[in-house]
Amino acid sequence: MKSFYSRTLAVVLLALPSAAVAQRGDTVYMEDRLNQLQQTITMLTGQVEQLQYKNQQLQQQMEKMQADYEFRLDQVEKGRGGAPRPPGPTSPGPTPPAGHPPTTPPNTASAAPPPAGGAQGEQLYHDAFKLLQDGDYAGAERSFKSFVQRNPQHPLAGNAQYWLGETYYARRDYQNAMISFAEGYKVYKASPKGPDNLLKLGITLAVLNKKQEACAVFARFNQDYPRATDLQKRRVDQERQKNGCG
């Protein structure tokens, strides 16, 4: 009987480390799952932002078309009082000297460089986001970087700077992610992605074991963005507790 209890105790003692290892493995698994869910939420948020921006552009186009229609209708109503004025005679241009062909004015329109923004810039942004969704982080990095360089004043420039940081963060290139999020906060602080840039900057600093700097960033959040969403504020509070910020 005594030997039976000894063997039982030995089995329990041997099982304890395995249980501890299993518990640590469950913790790592839960953290990975949480990171995946947060990444999924981030991507879905980006899709919503794209739809909101497209909706805003469509509304602006509709308002412009309506204003143009009302202007034309007003012009037609004003012209009903009398017959349209006949066009005046066109004065011929100067006659070139004998033996010289007529000169043609240069086409200056074709010499002007295309604008950096506009539909072409928006298409570049949407193409970059599609690459990000497809998991081509290197391609998305190049496209977002190109967009910001070509269109630094575009309404989507702050968004592009944030997603550029996400391309680094997704590949665990935390150093470049930190630089990108910091640039987004510094240059595009008032953009819709300003709060996200600051939040993700703090998270990245924490990953790099720069706890003091991360806590300082989290402390600035409510001061700089008092109108941030409840989700963003809760995330800041969670990160502060997680990193032991006072």
ChimeraX attribute file (.defattr): number of C-alpha atoms within 10 A of each C-alpha:
attribute: neighborCount
match mode: 1-to-1
recipient: residues
	/A:1	6
	/A:2	7
	/A:3	8
	/A:4	9
	/A:5	10
	/A:6	10
	/A:7	12
	/A:8	12
	/A:9	12
	/A:10	11
	/A:11	11
	/A:12	10
	/A:13	11
	/A:14	11
	/A:15	11
	/A:16	11
	/A:17	11
	/A:18	11
	/A:19	11
	/A:20	11
	/A:21	11
	/A:22	12
	/A:23	12
	/A:24	12
	/A:25	12
	/A:26	12
	/A:27	12
	/A:28	12
	/A:29	12
	/A:30	12
	/A:31	12
	/A:32	12
	/A:33	12
	/A:34	12
	/A:35	12
	/A:36	12
	/A:37	12
	/A:38	12
	/A:39	14
	/A:40	13
	/A:41	12
	/A:42	15
	/A:43	17
	/A:44	13
	/A:45	12
	/A:46	16
	/A:47	15
	/A:48	12
	/A:49	15
	/A:50	17
	/A:51	12
	/A:52	12
	/A:53	14
	/A:54	13
	/A:55	12
	/A:56	12
	/A:57	12
	/A:58	12
	/A:59	12
	/A:60	12
	/A:61	12
	/A:62	12
	/A:63	12
	/A:64	12
	/A:65	12
	/A:66	12
	/A:67	12
	/A:68	12
	/A:69	12
	/A:70	12
	/A:71	11
	/A:72	12
	/A:73	12
	/A:74	11
	/A:75	11
	/A:76	11
	/A:77	9
	/A:78	10
	/A:79	12
	/A:80	9
	/A:81	8
	/A:82	7
	/A:83	7
	/A:84	8
	/A:85	7
	/A:86	6
	/A:87	6
	/A:88	6
	/A:89	6
	/A:90	6
	/A:91	6
	/A:92	6
	/A:93	6
	/A:94	7
	/A:95	9
	/A:96	10
	/A:97	8
	/A:98	7
	/A:99	6
	/A:100	8
	/A:101	9
	/A:102	11
	/A:103	7
	/A:104	6
	/A:105	6
	/A:106	8
	/A:107	8
	/A:108	7
	/A:109	7
	/A:110	8
	/A:111	8
	/A:112	8
	/A:113	7
	/A:114	9
	/A:115	11
	/A:116	15
	/A:117	17
	/A:118	11
	/A:119	10
	/A:120	11
	/A:121	20
	/A:122	18
	/A:123	13
	/A:124	16
	/A:125	23
	/A:126	15
	/A:127	16
	/A:128	26
	/A:129	26
	/A:130	15
	/A:131	18
	/A:132	23
	/A:133	16
	/A:134	11
	/A:135	13
	/A:136	14
	/A:137	21
	/A:138	14
	/A:139	18
	/A:140	26
	/A:141	23
	/A:142	13
	/A:143	22
	/A:144	28
	/A:145	20
	/A:146	17
	/A:147	24
	/A:148	20
	/A:149	12
	/A:150	15
	/A:151	19
	/A:152	18
	/A:153	13
	/A:154	17
	/A:155	15
	/A:156	20
	/A:157	26
	/A:158	25
	/A:159	24
	/A:160	28
	/A:161	27
	/A:162	26
	/A:163	28
	/A:164	28
	/A:165	29
	/A:166	28
	/A:167	25
	/A:168	21
	/A:169	20
	/A:170	14
	/A:171	11
	/A:172	13
	/A:173	14
	/A:174	20
	/A:175	15
	/A:176	17
	/A:177	25
	/A:178	25
	/A:179	15
	/A:180	23
	/A:181	27
	/A:182	21
	/A:183	19
	/A:184	29
	/A:185	24
	/A:186	13
	/A:187	15
	/A:188	22
	/A:189	19
	/A:190	14
	/A:191	17
	/A:192	15
	/A:193	22
	/A:194	23
	/A:195	25
	/A:196	21
	/A:197	29
	/A:198	28
	/A:199	23
	/A:200	24
	/A:201	28
	/A:202	29
	/A:203	25
	/A:204	25
	/A:205	20
	/A:206	19
	/A:207	16
	/A:208	13
	/A:209	12
	/A:210	14
	/A:211	19
	/A:212	14
	/A:213	14
	/A:214	25
	/A:215	22
	/A:216	14
	/A:217	20
	/A:218	23
	/A:219	17
	/A:220	13
	/A:221	19
	/A:222	15
	/A:223	9
	/A:224	14
	/A:225	16
	/A:226	11
	/A:227	11
	/A:228	15
	/A:229	11
	/A:230	9
	/A:231	9
	/A:232	17
	/A:233	19
	/A:234	11
	/A:235	15
	/A:236	23
	/A:237	14
	/A:238	12
	/A:239	19
	/A:240	22
	/A:241	12
	/A:242	10
	/A:243	17
	/A:244	11
	/A:245	15
	/A:246	8
